[in-house]
């Protein structure tokens, strides 16, 4: 009977498949699943080992049922850290005559630059000692109905997606069905909370 070491080596010999299956899982998780598959195949010693392609499909199916546990690498941050470490290792402070020379060059460059007025311009109204008139109404505001719809949308996202992977949860409701359920449980309390606002702006219409 084939040993697990030989089975694992042959399993990973397909480089394209191997790179795909370890994309979202730690090496120890992947090896544990391979060991489980090997144990299942070797349970019946009277039955020959199935083709390696079938074992790969078996491993892939089992990994798909496990939540991804491999930490994603932020390559931009990693590249910046590597660049900063390289710059820090190569940087040597300048001292003595060379330092004085560079300071003189910087001072001459600053002195040669034209002066720029950084103060903001004063309007004619401000010159006269007055202030700008306030903007006329209506002011842009978020209505209670807009606030309610936004909170309902956030609630659907929170209850329908896994926060770490952003994958859709298998038992989540369609957004339309979720909205019906959410309105049934929360809309009366929302209207009661903002009843004075609705009476003032909508004269009770739609309540």
C-alpha positions in Angstrom: 0.0 0.0 0.0 1.2 3.5 -0.8 2.5 5.5 2.2 1.1 8.9 3.1 4.4 10.6 2.2 4.3 9.2 -1.3 0.6 9.9 -1.6 1.0 13.5 -0.4 4.0 14.0 -2.8 2.0 12.7 -5.8 -1.0 14.8 -4.7 1.0 18.0 -4.8 2.8 17.2 -8.0 0.2 19.1 -10.0 1.5 22.6 -9.3 -1.4 24.5 -10.8 -3.9 22.6 -8.6 -1.7 22.8 -5.6 -1.4 26.6 -5.9 -5.1 27.0 -6.2 -6.1 24.9 -3.2 -3.7 26.5 -0.7 -4.7 30.0 -1.7 -7.1 30.4 1.2 -5.9 27.8 3.7 -2.9 27.3 5.9 -0.4 24.5 5.1 -1.4 22.6 8.2 -5.1 22.8 7.3 -4.3 21.5 3.8 -2.2 18.7 5.1 -4.8 17.6 7.6 -7.4 17.4 4.9 -5.0 15.3 2.8 -4.4 13.0 5.7 -8.2 12.6 6.2 -8.6 11.6 2.5 -5.7 9.2 2.8 -7.2 7.6 5.8 -10.6 7.2 4.0 -8.9 5.6 1.0 -6.8 3.2 3.0 -9.6 2.1 5.2 -10.6 -0.7 2.8 -7.3 -2.6 2.1 -9.1 -4.9 -0.4 -9.9 -2.0 -2.6 -7.1 -0.4 -4.6 -6.3 3.3 -4.2 -8.4 5.5 -6.5 -6.7 7.5 -9.3 -4.8 10.6 -7.9 -7.2 12.9 -9.9 -10.1 11.6 -7.8 -8.2 12.2 -4.6 -7.5 15.8 -5.7 -11.2 16.3 -6.3 -11.9 14.8 -2.9 -9.5 17.2 -1.2 -10.8 20.2 -3.1 -14.4 19.4 -2.0 -13.4 19.1 1.7 -11.4 22.3 1.6 -14.4 24.2 0.1 -16.4 23.3 3.1 -13.9 24.8 5.5 -13.8 28.6 6.2 -10.6 30.2 4.8 -8.0 30.5 7.6 -5.0 31.8 5.7 -4.1 35.4 6.5 -4.1 37.7 3.5 -0.8 39.5 2.8 -0.9 43.2 2.2 1.8 43.3 -0.5 1.8 47.1 -0.7 2.5 47.5 3.0 5.1 44.7 2.8 6.9 46.3 -0.1 6.9 49.7 1.7 8.4 48.1 4.8 11.1 46.4 2.8 11.9 49.7 1.0 12.1 51.6 4.4 14.4 48.9 5.8 16.6 49.2 2.8 16.7 52.9 3.0 17.4 52.8 6.7 20.2 50.3 6.3 21.9 52.4 3.5 21.5 55.8 5.2 24.7 57.3 6.6 24.5 60.7 8.4 26.6 63.5 6.8 29.0 65.2 9.2 31.8 67.7 9.1 32.5 69.8 6.0 30.1 67.9 3.8 27.2 68.7 6.2 28.1 72.4 6.2 28.3 72.4 2.4 24.9 70.9 2.0 23.3 73.3 4.5 24.8 76.2 2.6 23.3 74.9 -0.6 19.9 74.5 1.0 20.0 78.0 2.5 20.9 79.5 -0.9 18.1 77.6 -2.6 15.6 78.9 0.0 16.8 82.5 -0.3 16.5 82.4 -4.1 12.8 81.3 -4.0 10.2 84.0 -4.5 8.1 85.0 -1.5 4.5 83.7 -1.6 1.6 85.3 0.3 -0.1 82.5 2.2 -2.8 84.7 3.7 -6.3 84.2 2.3 -7.8 87.0 0.2 -10.0 89.5 2.1 -13.4 90.1 0.4 -15.0 93.5 0.1 -17.6 92.5 2.7 -14.9 91.6 5.2 -13.1 94.9 4.5 -16.2 96.7 5.5 -16.2 94.9 8.9 -19.3 92.8 8.0 -19.8 89.1 7.8 -21.1 86.9 5.0 -24.9 86.3 5.2 -25.9 82.7 6.1 -27.0 80.4 3.3 -30.7 80.4 2.7 -32.9 77.5 3.6 -33.7 74.7 3.0 -30.6 73.1 4.4 -29.7 69.6 3.2 -30.6 67.1 5.9 -31.1 63.3 6.2 -34.7 62.5 6.6 -35.8 59.8 9.1 -37.0 57.7 6.1 -33.5 57.9 4.5 -31.9 57.0 7.8 -34.3 54.1 8.2 -33.5 52.7 4.7 -29.8 53.1 5.3 -30.0 51.2 8.7 -32.1 48.5 7.0 -29.5 48.1 4.2 -26.6 47.8 6.8 -28.6 45.2 8.8 -29.1 43.1 5.6 -25.4 43.2 4.8 -24.4 42.4 8.4 -26.8 39.4 8.5 -26.0 38.1 5.0 -22.2 38.2 4.6 -19.2 36.8 6.5 -17.3 39.9 7.8 -13.8 38.4 7.3 -14.2 37.0 3.7 -17.3 39.0 2.5 -18.7 35.7 1.3 -22.5 35.3 1.2 -23.8 33.2 4.1 -25.7 30.1 2.9 -28.8 30.7 5.0 -29.1 34.4 4.3 -32.3 35.9 2.9 -32.7 37.8 -0.3 -32.6 41.5 0.3 -36.3 42.0 -0.7 -37.4 39.2 1.7 -35.1 40.6 4.4 -36.6 44.1 4.0 -40.1 42.7 4.5 -39.1 41.0 7.7 -37.2 44.0 8.9 -40.1 46.3 8.2 -42.5 44.0 10.1 -40.3 44.1 13.2 -39.0 47.6 13.2 -41.1 50.1 11.1 -43.7 50.7 13.7 -41.1 51.7 16.3 -39.4 53.9 13.7 -42.6 55.8 12.9 -43.4 56.2 16.6 -39.9 57.6 17.3 -40.1 60.1 14.5 -43.9 60.7 14.6 -43.5 64.5 15.4 -41.2 64.9 12.4 -43.6 63.1 10.0 -46.5 65.2 11.3 -44.6 68.4 10.8 -43.2 67.7 7.3 -45.7 65.2 5.8 -48.9 66.2 7.6 -49.4 62.6 8.5 -49.5 61.4 4.9 -48.3 57.8 4.4 -48.5 56.8 8.0 
